[in-house]
Amino acid sequence: MQKAPDCLRVTACRSSDGVFLFRCYFPFMKKAALPLSDHCNGEIFINPPLPEDWQEAPRPPAWPDQPAPVQSAAQAGKKRRGIRPLTFLRWIISNILEKPPQGQGPDTPGNPHDIPEQGEVAVTFIGHDTFLLRFPLPEGGTLSVLTDPIFSERCSPIPFIGPKRFRPPAYQLADLPPIDVVLVSHCHYDHLDLPSLQAVAQRDNPVVVTAAQTGDLIRKAGLSRVSELDWWQSVRIGGLEVVCTPARHFTQRGLTDAGKRLWGGFFLRFPKSPETPSVFFAGDTAHGAHWKEIRTRLDAPDIALLPIGAYAPRPMLRKVHTDPVEAVEAFRQLQARHGIAMHFGTFPLSQEPLGEPERCLRETAEWAGLAPDAFVPLGFGETRLLSR
């Protein structure tokens, strides 16, 4: 075999599907800062292409989808990273003028201190993608997990401008039991809120599990025990195993860091305590082929926390957020026992009317033949004990 010239370097990386990827570069060129894979080109993270046989979610007649806009050949050939500055400016202005709707329903009485029995998980909905999950431990005691914690009034890089809550969190951090583990799915401001993480760090200093290249932000909040995972990587925390799972989304916190950090979901299970229900937390994601892959690799979750909101206008958001119809199809492909909705009714992130995601979910689940309580939104503040 002929040796490569000294002026040329060749690197190889094996992707998650077993394919070897090769990259050639000259020493004077900047080397890839990120490992090559099916979802990373060495410079930024990307969404893998959908399989040729992939199909859109079946839709009830009452909830048709808006087709994606037709692109010209020139537009299709252009790849743009992140959010356009003009789009970002319009978003800021619209949220300055945004007035929260009136008539929000009261919180649902719950108890975040509920202690689950063996074979149960206590799930408390705090708002948006923030849940408190409490797992019973075989040796006694309870493990408390907090997902994408945000207790701030706004989710924005500017504290006094940006999306303002429709309603306050159902519970403040002071109302919750000590937190053992925090999950952070990605770096967007409605999922990675530094003031909330700082408060958790000062009170509990939990272990944090997050997607790759996100740890630098979390450490700024004073959290030192941080585990960063690529898709399909896992970490053990006592008897709990956390697996980072694929999602179809993007990341960006400023105008220059688009795609520099990974996004994902998390699959939680106790391998040595099979009676404890497993939980899948999807994070932010569009509809895609990853639901079946997650079920195939990790088995069907007992409980699936799936996003249903922030989907309109569809031509702009269909590539990053599921709507309720797609969430029902995700639930079916995962073959989960229980589905719980999230990512709705908390922040003004999109244009669908308040209350529409829940109504669409209810009507689609009925149309799809699901049991009445199979996939539902919890009330804000509600605690539900779920078993396998």
C-alpha positions as CSV (number, residue, x, y, z in Angstrom):
1,M,0.0,0.0,0.0
2,Q,1.4,3.4,-1.0
3,K,2.2,5.7,1.9
4,A,0.5,9.1,2.0
5,P,2.8,12.0,1.4
6,D,4.1,13.8,4.5
7,C,2.2,16.9,3.6
8,L,-1.1,14.9,3.8
9,R,-2.8,13.5,6.9
10,V,-5.7,11.0,6.8
11,T,-8.0,10.3,9.8
12,A,-10.7,7.6,10.1
13,C,-13.7,7.4,12.3
14,R,-16.3,4.7,12.7
15,S,-19.9,6.0,12.7
16,S,-22.8,4.6,14.8
17,D,-23.9,2.4,11.9
18,G,-20.5,0.8,11.5
19,V,-19.5,2.8,8.4
20,F,-15.9,4.2,8.3
21,L,-15.6,7.9,7.5
22,F,-12.3,9.2,6.2
23,R,-11.1,12.8,6.3
24,C,-8.0,14.2,4.5
25,Y,-6.3,17.4,5.4
26,F,-3.0,19.2,5.1
27,P,-1.1,20.0,8.4
28,F,-1.5,23.7,7.7
29,M,-5.3,23.4,7.6
30,K,-7.4,23.6,10.8
31,K,-8.1,20.1,12.1
32,A,-11.6,19.0,12.9
33,A,-12.5,19.9,16.5
34,L,-15.4,17.4,16.7
35,P,-15.4,13.7,15.9
36,L,-16.8,12.6,12.6
37,S,-20.1,10.7,12.6
38,D,-23.4,10.5,10.9
39,H,-24.5,13.6,12.8
40,C,-21.3,15.6,12.8
41,N,-19.2,16.7,9.9
42,G,-16.2,17.6,12.0
43,E,-17.1,21.2,12.4
44,I,-20.8,21.3,13.4
45,F,-23.4,18.8,14.5
46,I,-26.1,18.0,11.9
47,N,-29.3,16.0,11.5
48,P,-28.7,12.8,9.6
49,P,-30.7,12.4,6.3
50,L,-34.0,10.6,6.7
51,P,-34.2,7.1,5.2
52,E,-35.6,6.8,1.7
53,D,-38.5,4.7,3.0
54,W,-39.4,7.1,5.9
55,Q,-43.0,8.4,5.9
56,E,-44.7,11.3,7.4
57,A,-47.1,10.7,10.3
58,P,-50.7,9.7,9.3
59,R,-53.0,12.6,10.0
60,P,-56.7,12.8,11.0
61,P,-58.8,14.9,8.5
62,A,-59.4,17.5,11.2
63,W,-55.7,18.3,11.5
64,P,-54.1,18.5,8.0
65,D,-50.5,19.6,7.7
66,Q,-49.1,22.6,5.9
67,P,-46.8,21.4,3.2
68,A,-43.2,22.5,3.2
69,P,-42.5,25.4,0.8
70,V,-41.1,24.4,-2.5
71,Q,-37.4,25.3,-2.9
72,S,-35.7,26.2,-6.1
73,A,-32.6,24.2,-7.0
74,A,-30.4,27.2,-6.1
75,Q,-32.1,27.4,-2.6
76,A,-31.8,23.7,-2.0
77,G,-28.1,23.9,-2.7
78,K,-27.5,26.6,0.0
79,K,-26.9,25.4,3.5
80,R,-27.2,28.0,6.2
81,R,-26.2,27.6,9.8
82,G,-28.5,28.7,12.6
83,I,-31.0,31.5,12.7
84,R,-30.9,34.4,10.3
85,P,-30.1,37.7,12.1
86,L,-33.3,39.4,10.7
87,T,-35.4,36.5,11.9
88,F,-33.9,36.7,15.3
89,L,-34.6,40.5,15.4
90,R,-38.2,40.0,14.4
91,W,-38.5,37.4,17.2
92,I,-37.2,39.8,19.8
93,I,-39.5,42.6,18.6
94,S,-42.6,40.3,18.6
95,N,-41.9,39.2,22.1
96,I,-41.4,42.8,23.4
97,L,-44.9,43.4,22.1
98,E,-46.3,40.1,23.3
99,K,-49.1,40.3,25.9
100,P,-49.7,37.1,27.9
101,P,-53.2,35.7,27.4
102,Q,-55.6,36.0,30.2
103,G,-57.7,33.3,31.9
104,Q,-55.0,30.7,32.6
105,G,-56.3,27.7,34.5
106,P,-55.2,27.1,38.0
107,D,-52.4,24.7,38.8
108,T,-53.4,21.1,39.5
109,P,-52.8,20.1,43.1
110,G,-49.9,17.7,43.4
111,N,-47.2,16.7,45.8
112,P,-43.6,16.7,44.4
113,H,-42.5,15.0,47.6
114,D,-44.6,11.9,46.9
115,I,-42.5,8.8,47.5
116,P,-43.1,6.1,44.9
117,E,-43.4,2.5,45.8
118,Q,-41.2,-0.2,44.3
119,G,-42.2,-0.6,40.7
120,E,-43.5,3.0,40.4
121,V,-42.2,6.4,39.2
122,A,-43.6,9.7,40.5
123,V,-43.8,12.2,37.7
124,T,-44.5,15.8,38.5
125,F,-45.1,18.4,35.7
126,I,-43.6,21.8,36.6
127,G,-44.0,23.4,33.2
128,H,-42.6,23.4,29.6
129,D,-40.0,20.5,29.6
130,T,-39.3,20.7,33.4
131,F,-40.3,17.5,35.2
132,L,-39.4,16.1,38.6
133,L,-39.0,12.3,38.3
134,R,-38.7,10.3,41.5
135,F,-37.5,6.7,41.4
136,P,-37.5,4.2,44.4
137,L,-34.1,2.7,45.1
138,P,-33.8,-1.0,45.9
139,E,-31.8,-0.3,49.0
140,G,-34.3,2.3,50.2
141,G,-34.7,6.0,49.6
142,T,-35.6,7.9,46.5
143,L,-33.6,9.2,43.5
144,S,-34.8,12.6,42.3
145,V,-34.2,13.7,38.6
146,L,-35.0,17.1,37.2
147,T,-35.3,17.6,33.5
148,D,-34.4,20.8,31.6
149,P,-35.0,23.0,34.7
150,I,-36.2,26.6,34.0
151,F,-37.8,28.7,36.8
152,S,-36.9,32.1,35.2
153,E,-39.6,34.5,34.0
154,R,-38.1,34.7,30.5
155,C,-36.1,32.3,28.3
156,S,-33.8,34.7,26.5
157,P,-30.2,35.9,26.4
158,I,-31.4,39.2,27.6
159,P,-33.1,39.0,31.0
160,F,-35.7,41.8,30.4
161,I,-36.5,41.0,26.7
162,G,-37.6,37.8,25.1
163,P,-40.4,35.1,25.6
164,K,-42.1,35.8,28.9
165,R,-44.0,33.1,30.7
166,F,-47.7,32.6,30.2
167,R,-47.8,31.2,33.7
168,P,-45.3,30.8,36.5
169,P,-43.7,27.4,37.2
170,A,-46.0,25.1,39.2
171,Y,-43.3,24.8,41.8
172,Q,-40.2,26.8,42.6
173,L,-37.0,25.0,43.4
174,A,-37.6,25.6,47.1
175,D,-40.7,23.5,46.9
176,L,-38.9,20.5,45.6
177,P,-37.0,17.7,47.4
178,P,-33.2,17.6,47.0
179,I,-32.2,17.0,43.4
180,D,-29.7,14.1,42.7
181,V,-29.5,14.3,38.9
182,V,-30.3,17.0,36.3
183,L,-30.8,16.3,32.6
184,V,-30.1,19.1,30.1
185,S,-31.1,18.1,26.6
186,H,-29.5,21.0,24.7
187,C,-28.4,24.6,25.0
188,H,-31.5,26.6,23.9
189,Y,-32.5,29.2,26.5
190,D,-35.8,27.5,27.3
191,H,-34.0,24.3,28.2
192,L,-30.6,25.4,29.6
193,D,-31.4,28.3,31.9
194,L,-28.2,29.4,33.8
195,P,-30.0,31.2,36.7
196,S,-32.0,28.0,37.4
197,L,-28.9,25.8,37.2
198,Q,-27.0,28.2,39.5
199,A,-29.8,27.9,42.1
200,V,-29.7,24.1,41.8
201,A,-25.9,24.1,42.1
202,Q,-26.0,26.2,45.2
203,R,-28.6,24.1,47.0
204,D,-27.9,20.6,45.8
205,N,-24.9,20.3,43.6
206,P,-26.3,17.4,41.6
207,V,-24.8,15.3,38.8
208,V,-25.7,16.8,35.4
209,V,-26.0,14.8,32.3
210,T,-26.1,16.7,29.0
211,A,-25.3,16.4,25.3
212,A,-21.8,16.7,23.9
213,Q,-20.0,20.1,23.9
214,T,-22.6,21.6,26.4
215,G,-20.6,21.1,29.6
216,D,-18.8,24.5,29.4
217,L,-22.1,26.3,29.8
218,I,-23.2,24.2,32.7
219,R,-20.0,24.6,34.5
220,K,-20.5,28.4,34.3
221,A,-23.5,27.8,36.7
222,G,-21.2,26.3,39.3
223,L,-22.0,22.7,38.6
224,S,-18.8,20.6,38.6
225,R,-20.1,17.0,38.2
226,V,-21.0,17.1,34.5
227,S,-21.2,14.2,32.1
228,E,-21.4,15.0,28.4
229,L,-22.7,12.3,26.1
230,D,-22.8,11.7,22.3
231,W,-25.8,9.8,20.9
232,W,-26.0,6.3,22.2
233,Q,-23.3,6.9,24.9
234,S,-24.4,6.2,28.5
235,V,-23.4,7.0,32.0
236,R,-24.1,5.1,35.3
237,I,-25.1,7.0,38.4
238,G,-25.5,4.5,41.1
239,G,-28.1,2.0,39.8
240,L,-29.4,4.5,37.2
241,E,-28.2,4.2,33.6
242,V,-28.8,7.3,31.4
243,V,-28.4,6.9,27.6
244,C,-28.3,9.9,25.3
245,T,-30.6,9.4,22.4
246,P,-30.9,11.0,18.9
247,A,-33.2,13.9,18.2
248,R,-33.9,16.1,15.1
249,H,-33.2,19.7,16.2
250,F,-30.4,22.3,16.2
251,T,-28.5,24.4,18.7
252,Q,-27.6,28.0,19.0
253,R,-27.3,30.6,21.8
254,G,-25.7,33.4,19.9
255,L,-25.1,34.5,16.3
256,T,-21.8,32.6,15.8
257,D,-22.2,29.2,17.6
258,A,-24.8,27.5,15.5
259,G,-24.4,23.7,15.5
260,K,-21.3,23.7,17.8
261,R,-23.2,21.8,20.6
262,L,-25.2,18.6,20.3
263,W,-28.9,18.1,21.1
264,G,-30.6,14.9,22.2
265,G,-32.9,13.1,24.5
266,F,-32.3,10.7,27.4
267,F,-33.4,7.1,28.2
268,L,-33.4,6.3,31.9
269,R,-33.4,2.8,33.2
270,F,-32.3,0.6,36.2
271,P,-30.7,-2.5,34.7
272,K,-30.4,-4.3,38.0
273,S,-34.0,-3.3,39.0
274,P,-36.2,-4.3,36.0
275,E,-39.3,-3.7,38.0
276,T,-38.6,0.0,38.0
277,P,-40.2,1.7,35.0
278,S,-38.0,3.1,32.3
279,V,-38.5,6.8,31.2
280,F,-37.7,8.3,27.9
281,F,-37.3,12.1,27.9
282,A,-37.3,13.2,24.2
283,G,-36.0,16.8,24.6
284,D,-36.7,19.0,21.6
285,T,-37.2,17.2,18.4
286,A,-38.9,17.0,15.0
287,H,-40.5,13.8,13.8
288,G,-38.1,11.3,12.3
289,A,-36.8,7.8,12.0
290,H,-35.2,7.9,15.5
291,W,-38.3,6.8,17.4
292,K,-38.1,3.3,15.9
293,E,-34.3,3.2,16.3
294,I,-34.6,4.1,20.0
295,R,-37.1,1.3,20.6
296,T,-35.0,-1.2,18.7
297,R,-31.8,-0.4,20.5
298,L,-33.1,0.3,24.0
299,D,-36.6,-1.5,24.0
300,A,-39.9,0.2,24.5
301,P,-40.0,2.8,27.3
302,D,-42.6,2.4,30.1
303,I,-43.0,6.2,30.1
304,A,-42.4,8.6,27.2
305,L,-42.2,12.4,27.8
306,L,-42.9,13.8,24.3
307,P,-43.1,17.4,23.0
308,I,-46.4,18.6,21.4
309,G,-46.1,22.4,21.1
310,A,-44.3,25.2,19.4
311,Y,-45.1,23.9,15.9
312,A,-46.6,26.9,14.0
313,P,-46.0,28.1,11.5
314,R,-45.3,24.6,10.2
315,P,-43.2,25.6,7.1
316,M,-40.6,27.1,9.5
317,L,-40.8,24.8,12.5
318,R,-41.6,21.3,11.1
319,K,-37.9,20.5,10.9
320,V,-37.2,21.1,14.6
321,H,-40.5,20.5,16.5
322,T,-43.2,17.8,16.4
323,D,-46.8,18.8,16.4
324,P,-49.3,16.7,18.4
325,V,-50.2,14.5,15.4
326,E,-46.5,13.6,15.0
327,A,-46.2,13.1,18.8
328,V,-48.9,10.5,18.7
329,E,-47.1,8.6,15.9
330,A,-43.9,8.9,17.9
331,F,-45.7,7.3,20.9
332,R,-46.9,4.5,18.7
333,Q,-43.5,3.8,17.2
334,L,-41.8,3.8,20.6
335,Q,-44.5,1.4,21.8
336,A,-44.5,3.2,25.1
337,R,-46.9,2.2,27.9
338,H,-47.6,5.7,29.1
339,G,-47.2,9.0,27.2
340,I,-47.0,12.4,28.8
341,A,-47.0,15.6,26.8
342,M,-44.6,18.5,27.3
343,H,-43.3,21.7,25.6
344,F,-46.7,23.5,25.5
345,G,-48.6,26.3,27.3
346,T,-45.6,27.9,29.1
347,F,-43.7,30.3,26.8
348,P,-44.7,32.2,23.6
349,L,-42.4,30.4,21.2
350,S,-44.7,30.0,18.2
351,Q,-48.0,31.0,16.7
352,E,-50.5,28.2,17.5
353,P,-53.3,29.3,19.8
354,L,-52.9,28.6,23.5
355,G,-54.7,25.3,24.3
356,E,-54.6,24.0,20.7
357,P,-51.7,21.5,21.3
358,E,-53.7,19.7,24.1
359,R,-56.9,19.7,22.0
360,C,-55.1,18.4,18.9
361,L,-53.4,15.7,21.0
362,R,-56.7,14.6,22.6
363,E,-58.5,14.4,19.2
364,T,-55.6,12.7,17.4
365,A,-55.2,10.1,20.2
366,E,-58.9,9.3,19.9
367,W,-58.7,9.1,16.1
368,A,-55.7,6.8,16.4
369,G,-57.6,4.4,18.7
370,L,-55.4,5.0,21.8
371,A,-56.9,4.4,25.2
372,P,-58.2,7.6,26.8
373,D,-55.4,7.8,29.3
374,A,-52.6,6.4,27.2
375,F,-51.0,9.7,26.1
376,V,-52.1,12.8,27.9
377,P,-50.9,16.2,29.2
378,L,-50.6,16.4,33.0
379,G,-52.0,19.4,34.7
380,F,-49.5,22.0,35.7
381,G,-48.3,20.9,39.1
382,E,-49.9,17.5,38.9
383,T,-48.0,14.4,40.3
384,R,-48.8,11.1,38.8
385,L,-47.6,7.7,40.1
386,L,-47.0,5.4,37.1
387,S,-46.0,1.8,37.0
388,R,-45.0,-0.7,34.3
